[in-house]
Amino acid sequence: MSPTSALPTWLANALGSLTAGDLDGWMSIYAPDAMHEFPWAAEDAVRRLEGRDAIADYMSRLPEVIEFGPFTDVHVREAGDETIVQATGHHRSPDGTPRDLGYIWFITRRDGKVTRIQDYMNALPGSE
């Protein structure tokens, strides 16, 4: 499992959709029974979404708080149906303020669809 700096095509396309504001394109990666977790989220924030509908509902509200931008410093490890991604997202708040986030994603897929994402994100120093 050697690291690479190239995102898998399925994930690169999905992130491109998210950046373009295409929620359906992003959601196309998820299995109906998928789970998306945010283990580092604050205690009073959403920490776990179960099912594609719950994930879509949550994701549909994100444009109110963040405008997704490009991802850099990408490091990927794949082994079978498991993918680990470390990356930096260069986003903006709705008022245009830069908002850089560090990500680590542990992704599990079944039959080509995401069944679980553990989404560890953290604001980088100087981005708030």
LUMMILUM-424667 format. One line per field, with one value per atom (N, C-alpha, C): residue number from 0; residue in one letter; atom name; x, y, z. Coordinates in pm, whole numbers, plus 32768, in hexadecimal, padded with zeros to 4 digits. Each point is the difference from the previous one (the first is absolute). Last residue first. Layout:
<atoms>
pos <- NUM; ...
code <- A; ...
site <- CA; ...
east <- X; ...
north <- Y; ...
up <- Z; ...
</atoms>
This chain:
<atoms>
pos <- 127; 127; 127; 126; 126; 126; 125; 125; 125; 124; 124; 124; 123; 123; 123; 122; 122; 122; 121; 121; 121; 120; 120; 120; 119; 119; 119; 118; 118; 118; 117; 117; 117; 116; 116; 116; 115; 115; 115; 114; 114; 114; 113; 113; 113; 112; 112; 112; 111; 111; 111; 110; 110; 110; 109; 109; 109; 108; 108; 108; 107; 107; 107; 106; 106; 106; 105; 105; 105; 104; 104; 104; 103; 103; 103; 102; 102; 102; 101; 101; 101; 100; 100; 100; 99; 99; 99; 98; 98; 98; 97; 97; 97; 96; 96; 96; 95; 95; 95; 94; 94; 94; 93; 93; 93; 92; 92; 92; 91; 91; 91; 90; 90; 90; 89; 89; 89; 88; 88; 88; 87; 87; 87; 86; 86; 86; 85; 85; 85; 84; 84; 84; 83; 83; 83; 82; 82; 82; 81; 81; 81; 80; 80; 80; 79; 79; 79; 78; 78; 78; 77; 77; 77; 76; 76; 76; 75; 75; 75; 74; 74; 74; 73; 73; 73; 72; 72; 72; 71; 71; 71; 70; 70; 70; 69; 69; 69; 68; 68; 68; 67; 67; 67; 66; 66; 66; 65; 65; 65; 64; 64; 64; 63; 63; 63; 62; 62; 62; 61; 61; 61; 60; 60; 60; 59; 59; 59; 58; 58; 58; 57; 57; 57; 56; 56; 56; 55; 55; 55; 54; 54; 54; 53; 53; 53; 52; 52; 52; 51; 51; 51; 50; 50; 50; 49; 49; 49; 48; 48; 48; 47; 47; 47; 46; 46; 46; 45; 45; 45; 44; 44; 44; 43; 43; 43; 42; 42; 42; 41; 41; 41; 40; 40; 40; 39; 39; 39; 38; 38; 38; 37; 37; 37; 36; 36; 36; 35; 35; 35; 34; 34; 34; 33; 33; 33; 32; 32; 32; 31; 31; 31; 30; 30; 30; 29; 29; 29; 28; 28; 28; 27; 27; 27; 26; 26; 26; 25; 25; 25; 24; 24; 24; 23; 23; 23; 22; 22; 22; 21; 21; 21; 20; 20; 20; 19; 19; 19; 18; 18; 18; 17; 17; 17; 16; 16; 16; 15; 15; 15; 14; 14; 14; 13; 13; 13; 12; 12; 12; 11; 11; 11; 10; 10; 10; 9; 9; 9; 8; 8; 8; 7; 7; 7; 6; 6; 6; 5; 5; 5; 4; 4; 4; 3; 3; 3; 2; 2; 2; 1; 1; 1; 0; 0; 0
code <- E; E; E; S; S; S; G; G; G; P; P; P; L; L; L; A; A; A; N; N; N; M; M; M; Y; Y; Y; D; D; D; Q; Q; Q; I; I; I; R; R; R; T; T; T; V; V; V; K; K; K; G; G; G; D; D; D; R; R; R; R; R; R; T; T; T; I; I; I; F; F; F; W; W; W; I; I; I; Y; Y; Y; G; G; G; L; L; L; D; D; D; R; R; R; P; P; P; T; T; T; G; G; G; D; D; D; P; P; P; S; S; S; R; R; R; H; H; H; H; H; H; G; G; G; T; T; T; A; A; A; Q; Q; Q; V; V; V; I; I; I; T; T; T; E; E; E; D; D; D; G; G; G; A; A; A; E; E; E; R; R; R; V; V; V; H; H; H; V; V; V; D; D; D; T; T; T; F; F; F; P; P; P; G; G; G; F; F; F; E; E; E; I; I; I; V; V; V; E; E; E; P; P; P; L; L; L; R; R; R; S; S; S; M; M; M; Y; Y; Y; D; D; D; A; A; A; I; I; I; A; A; A; D; D; D; R; R; R; G; G; G; E; E; E; L; L; L; R; R; R; R; R; R; V; V; V; A; A; A; D; D; D; E; E; E; A; A; A; A; A; A; W; W; W; P; P; P; F; F; F; E; E; E; H; H; H; M; M; M; A; A; A; D; D; D; P; P; P; A; A; A; Y; Y; Y; I; I; I; S; S; S; M; M; M; W; W; W; G; G; G; D; D; D; L; L; L; D; D; D; G; G; G; A; A; A; T; T; T; L; L; L; S; S; S; G; G; G; L; L; L; A; A; A; N; N; N; A; A; A; L; L; L; W; W; W; T; T; T; P; P; P; L; L; L; A; A; A; S; S; S; T; T; T; P; P; P; S; S; S; M; M; M
site <- N; CA; C; N; CA; C; N; CA; C; N; CA; C; N; CA; C; N; CA; C; N; CA; C; N; CA; C; N; CA; C; N; CA; C; N; CA; C; N; CA; C; N; CA; C; N; CA; C; N; CA; C; N; CA; C; N; CA; C; N; CA; C; N; CA; C; N; CA; C; N; CA; C; N; CA; C; N; CA; C; N; CA; C; N; CA; C; N; CA; C; N; CA; C; N; CA; C; N; CA; C; N; CA; C; N; CA; C; N; CA; C; N; CA; C; N; CA; C; N; CA; C; N; CA; C; N; CA; C; N; CA; C; N; CA; C; N; CA; C; N; CA; C; N; CA; C; N; CA; C; N; CA; C; N; CA; C; N; CA; C; N; CA; C; N; CA; C; N; CA; C; N; CA; C; N; CA; C; N; CA; C; N; CA; C; N; CA; C; N; CA; C; N; CA; C; N; CA; C; N; CA; C; N; CA; C; N; CA; C; N; CA; C; N; CA; C; N; CA; C; N; CA; C; N; CA; C; N; CA; C; N; CA; C; N; CA; C; N; CA; C; N; CA; C; N; CA; C; N; CA; C; N; CA; C; N; CA; C; N; CA; C; N; CA; C; N; CA; C; N; CA; C; N; CA; C; N; CA; C; N; CA; C; N; CA; C; N; CA; C; N; CA; C; N; CA; C; N; CA; C; N; CA; C; N; CA; C; N; CA; C; N; CA; C; N; CA; C; N; CA; C; N; CA; C; N; CA; C; N; CA; C; N; CA; C; N; CA; C; N; CA; C; N; CA; C; N; CA; C; N; CA; C; N; CA; C; N; CA; C; N; CA; C; N; CA; C; N; CA; C; N; CA; C; N; CA; C; N; CA; C; N; CA; C; N; CA; C; N; CA; C; N; CA; C; N; CA; C; N; CA; C; N; CA; C; N; CA; C; N; CA; C; N; CA; C; N; CA; C; N; CA; C; N; CA; C; N; CA; C; N; CA; C; N; CA; C; N; CA; C; N; CA; C; N; CA; C
east <- 7C92; 7F83; 8005; 8164; 7F93; 7F7C; 81C2; 7FFE; 7F8B; 808D; 8024; 7FFE; 7EBE; 8091; 801E; 7E51; 8029; 8097; 7F14; 802F; 8029; 7F03; 8027; 8022; 7F81; 8049; 802B; 7E9F; 802B; 803D; 7F64; 8025; 804B; 7E98; 806D; 8011; 7EFD; 8025; 8072; 7F27; 7FA9; 801F; 803E; 802F; 7F9A; 8041; 7FBB; 8035; 8085; 801B; 7FBC; 7FE5; 7FC9; 800C; 8077; 7FCE; 7FC0; 8173; 7F9E; 7FD8; 80F7; 7FE8; 7F94; 8174; 7F8C; 7FFA; 80E7; 8006; 7F7F; 8118; 7F87; 8025; 80B9; 8028; 7F7E; 809D; 7FA8; 804F; 8010; 804C; 7FA1; 7F9E; 7FE4; 805B; 7FB0; 804C; 7FE6; 7F22; 7FED; 8045; 7FB3; 8040; 7FEF; 7E9B; 8076; 803D; 7E5B; 807A; 8080; 7E23; 8028; 8083; 7F47; 7FA4; 8024; 8194; 7F83; 7FA3; 8187; 7FDD; 7F7F; 81C0; 7F74; 7FED; 816D; 8009; 7F76; 80DD; 7F99; 8009; 8158; 7FDD; 7F9A; 8086; 8002; 7FE4; 8027; 8026; 800D; 7F0F; 8029; 8024; 7F96; 8021; 8035; 7EC6; 8051; 8016; 7F3F; 801D; 805F; 7F65; 7F8F; 8016; 81AE; 7F7E; 7F92; 8180; 8011; 7F76; 8121; 7F8F; 8027; 8097; 8025; 7F83; 80C1; 7F9A; 8041; 803F; 8047; 7F95; 8036; 7FB4; 805D; 8012; 804A; 7FBB; 7EAD; 808F; 803D; 7E00; 8047; 8091; 7E5F; 8059; 8040; 7E34; 8065; 805A; 7DF3; 8071; 805B; 7EC1; 800A; 807D; 7EA8; 8082; 7FF0; 7E8F; 8072; 8089; 7E4A; 7FE4; 807A; 7FF3; 801B; 7FE4; 7F9B; 808B; 801A; 7E65; 8007; 808D; 7F91; 7FB6; 8006; 80BB; 8055; 7FB9; 7F0D; 806D; 8053; 7EB3; 7FC2; 806C; 808B; 7FD8; 7FC2; 8068; 807C; 7FDE; 7EA0; 8032; 807E; 7F51; 7FA4; 802F; 80EB; 801B; 7FA5; 8089; 7FAC; 8018; 808F; 7FE6; 7F9E; 8179; 7F8E; 7FEE; 810F; 7FE9; 7F81; 80B0; 8075; 7FEF; 7F46; 7FE2; 807F; 7FF7; 7FF3; 7FDA; 8072; 7F7A; 7FE7; 81AC; 7F99; 7F73; 818E; 7FE0; 7F8D; 8136; 7F9C; 7FE8; 8121; 803A; 7F9D; 7F8B; 802E; 8039; 7EA8; 8059; 8036; 7F02; 801B; 8063; 7E90; 8068; 8011; 7F1B; 8010; 8071; 7E91; 8081; 7FF8; 7EBD; 8011; 8082; 7F88; 7F89; 8010; 81B8; 7F9F; 7F87; 8159; 7FD0; 7FA2; 80CF; 8063; 7FCB; 7F0C; 8004; 8065; 7FB7; 7FB5; 8005; 80CA; 8044; 7FBC; 7F2F; 8080; 8050; 7E73; 7FE2; 8080; 801D; 7FE9; 7FE4; 8100; 7FAB; 7FEF; 811D; 7F7B; 7F9C; 81E8; 7FAA; 7F72; 8140; 8039; 7FA8; 7F90; 7FE9; 8031; 805C; 7F71; 7FE0; 81B2; 7FE8; 7F6F; 8075; 802C; 7FF1; 7F9F; 7F9F; 8025; 812D; 7F85; 7F99; 818A; 801F; 7F84; 7FE2; 7FFF; 801F; 8009; 7F78; 7FF7; 81AD; 7FA7; 7F76; 819D; 7FBE; 7F9B; 819B; 7F83; 7FCA; 820C; 7F8D; 7F85; 81CB; 7FC7; 7F87; 80D2; 8003; 7FC5; 80DC; 7FB2; 8011; 8012; 8056; 7FAC; 7FBF; 7FAB; 8059
north <- 8C21; 802C; 8093; 7EE4; 7FFE; 8030; 7FBC; 8075; 8003; 7E26; 8082; 8070; 7E63; 8015; 8088; 7EA3; 8082; 8010; 7E20; 805C; 8082; 7DE9; 8081; 805E; 7DE4; 804D; 8081; 7E63; 8081; 8052; 7DFE; 8040; 807D; 7EBD; 8063; 802E; 7E4D; 8048; 8062; 7F06; 7FD1; 8049; 804B; 801D; 7FCD; 7F1F; 806E; 800F; 7E9F; 8082; 8077; 7E37; 8002; 808B; 8044; 7F7B; 800C; 812C; 7FF1; 7F6E; 818A; 7F73; 7FFA; 817F; 7FE2; 7F6A; 81A6; 7F6E; 7FD7; 81EA; 7FB1; 7F6D; 8208; 7F75; 7FB2; 822C; 7F8C; 7F7F; 8248; 7F85; 7F8B; 8212; 7F90; 7F8C; 823E; 7F88; 7F95; 81D9; 7F9D; 7F7F; 8241; 7F7E; 7FA4; 8181; 7FEA; 7F77; 80BC; 8004; 7FEB; 7FE5; 808D; 800F; 7E4C; 8049; 8093; 7EBF; 8016; 804C; 7EBE; 8088; 7FFD; 7E98; 8026; 8093; 7E61; 8092; 8036; 7E1B; 8040; 8097; 7E3D; 8086; 803A; 7DE1; 806F; 8083; 7DB5; 8075; 8072; 7DF5; 807C; 8067; 7DCB; 8065; 8079; 7E26; 8070; 805F; 7DE5; 8066; 8068; 7E58; 805C; 806D; 7F20; 7FC2; 8069; 80E3; 7F70; 7FC1; 8201; 7FA9; 7F6F; 8228; 7F74; 7FAE; 8223; 7F98; 7F77; 8244; 7F80; 7F94; 8237; 7F83; 7F89; 8209; 7FAD; 7F79; 8157; 7FF1; 7FA6; 80AF; 7FB1; 7FF2; 8188; 7F93; 7FBB; 80EB; 8025; 7F89; 808E; 7FA4; 8030; 8108; 7FF0; 7FAC; 8046; 7FEF; 7FF4; 804F; 8014; 7FF6; 7FC8; 806E; 8020; 7E88; 8081; 807A; 7E38; 8030; 8083; 7EDF; 807A; 803C; 7E62; 806A; 8084; 7E69; 803D; 8073; 7F00; 8049; 804C; 7EE1; 8070; 8058; 7E6F; 8065; 807A; 7E8E; 803F; 806F; 7EF7; 8057; 8049; 7EC2; 8072; 8061; 7E63; 8063; 807A; 7EDA; 7FF6; 8073; 8057; 7F78; 8000; 8149; 8000; 7F73; 8119; 7F85; 800F; 8160; 7FA8; 7F83; 8223; 7F7E; 7FAC; 816C; 7FFE; 7F74; 808E; 802D; 8003; 7F7C; 7FAD; 8027; 805F; 802B; 7FAB; 7F21; 806B; 8021; 7EA2; 8074; 8072; 7E5C; 7FE3; 8078; 7F9D; 8071; 7FEF; 7EB6; 8025; 8074; 7EDC; 8068; 8033; 7E3A; 804B; 8064; 7EBF; 803B; 8049; 7EF3; 7FED; 803C; 8016; 802B; 7FF8; 8056; 7F93; 802F; 8161; 7FBC; 7F8C; 8148; 7FA1; 7FA8; 816D; 7F87; 7F9A; 81C9; 7F95; 7F7D; 818F; 7FD6; 7F86; 80C2; 7FC6; 7FCD; 80F1; 7F7A; 7FB9; 81C4; 7FA2; 7F73; 81B3; 7F95; 7F94; 819B; 8010; 7F98; 802C; 8045; 8016; 7F11; 8085; 8053; 7E3B; 804C; 8090; 7ED4; 801F; 8056; 7F5E; 8065; 802A; 7E9B; 807E; 8073; 7E51; 8026; 8085; 7F41; 802D; 8030; 7F42; 807F; 8038; 7E53; 8067; 8089; 7E85; 800C; 806F; 7F90; 8046; 8015; 7FE4; 7FA1; 804B; 811A; 7FCC; 7F95; 8084; 8008; 7FC5; 8005; 8087; 8012; 7E3A; 8048; 808B; 7E2F; 807C; 803A; 7DE9; 8075; 807D; 7E00; 8075; 807B
up <- 83FD; 803F; 8020; 7F4C; 7F9F; 803D; 80D5; 7FAA; 7F9E; 80BA; 803D; 7F98; 7FA7; 8005; 803C; 804E; 7FCA; 8010; 7FCB; 8066; 7FBD; 7FC2; 7FC8; 8071; 7F7D; 8066; 7FBE; 7F98; 7FCB; 8071; 7F57; 807E; 7FD5; 7EEB; 8001; 8090; 7EDF; 807A; 7FE3; 7EAA; 806D; 8082; 7DC6; 8087; 8065; 7E12; 8044; 808F; 7EC0; 7FC2; 8042; 80A9; 7F77; 7FC1; 81CD; 7FDF; 7F76; 815E; 7F94; 7FF2; 8169; 7FE0; 7F96; 80E7; 7FAC; 7FE4; 8135; 7FF9; 7FB9; 801E; 7FE8; 7FFE; 809C; 7FF6; 7FF3; 7FCA; 8001; 8008; 8052; 7FEF; 800E; 7F63; 8059; 7FDE; 7FB0; 7FDF; 8069; 7F49; 806B; 7FD5; 7F78; 7FE9; 807A; 7F82; 8054; 7FE3; 7F48; 7FB0; 804F; 808D; 7FF1; 7FB3; 8068; 7FA7; 7FEB; 806C; 8047; 7FA0; 7F41; 8029; 8050; 7F75; 7FF1; 8025; 7FA6; 8000; 7FDD; 80D5; 7FB0; 800E; 803C; 8030; 7F9F; 808C; 7FA1; 8049; 800F; 804E; 7F9C; 8007; 7FBD; 8068; 7FA6; 8063; 7FB4; 7F95; 7FD0; 8074; 7F77; 8064; 7FC6; 7F35; 800B; 8067; 7F4E; 7FEA; 8001; 8083; 8011; 7FF2; 7FD0; 7FE1; 8015; 8070; 800D; 7FE7; 7FB5; 7FFA; 8012; 8029; 8013; 800B; 7F76; 8001; 800E; 7FEF; 8060; 8012; 7F49; 7FE4; 806B; 7F1A; 8064; 7FD4; 7F8F; 7FD9; 8079; 8065; 7F9F; 7FE3; 80E9; 7FED; 7F91; 815E; 7F70; 7FE7; 81C9; 7FBF; 7F69; 813B; 805A; 7FBB; 7F2B; 805C; 8058; 7ECE; 7FBE; 8057; 809E; 8009; 7FB6; 801C; 8052; 8006; 7F20; 7FBB; 804C; 80B2; 7F9A; 7FB9; 8140; 8040; 7F98; 7F5D; 8047; 8041; 7F35; 7F9D; 8042; 8110; 7FD0; 7F9D; 809B; 806D; 7FD5; 7ED3; 800D; 806D; 7FB9; 7F98; 800D; 81B2; 7F89; 7FA0; 81E6; 7FD4; 7F8D; 8125; 7FA4; 7FCD; 81AD; 7FB3; 7FAE; 8114; 8005; 7FAC; 8059; 7FC4; 7FFF; 817D; 7F6E; 7FD1; 81CA; 7FDD; 7F68; 80BF; 8040; 7FD6; 7EA9; 8088; 8036; 7E8D; 800B; 8093; 7F33; 8043; 8011; 7F1E; 8088; 804B; 7E6F; 801A; 808F; 7E5D; 808B; 8007; 7EB1; 7FFA; 808E; 7EE6; 807C; 7FEB; 7EB2; 8025; 8087; 7ED6; 8090; 8036; 7E28; 804A; 8098; 7EE3; 8003; 804F; 7F06; 8079; 7FE3; 7EC2; 8032; 8071; 7F26; 7FAE; 8032; 80AC; 8040; 7FB1; 7F50; 807A; 803B; 7E91; 7FD7; 8077; 8050; 7FCA; 7FD5; 8092; 806E; 7FCD; 7F3C; 7FCC; 806B; 7FFB; 803A; 7FD0; 7FA9; 7F9F; 8035; 8103; 7FEA; 7FA1; 8041; 807B; 7FF1; 7EA2; 8007; 8079; 7FDA; 7F99; 7FFD; 8113; 803A; 7F9D; 7F63; 8066; 8041; 7EC9; 7FBD; 8064; 80AA; 7FBE; 7FBB; 80B9; 8067; 7FC5; 7EE3; 8037; 8068; 7F45; 7FA3; 803A; 814C; 7FA7; 7FA9; 80A7; 8033; 7FA1; 8041; 7FA6; 8043; 80A4; 800E; 7FA5; 8111; 7F81; 8018; 812D; 7FF0; 7F75; 807C; 7FF4; 7FEC; 8092; 8000; 8000
</atoms>
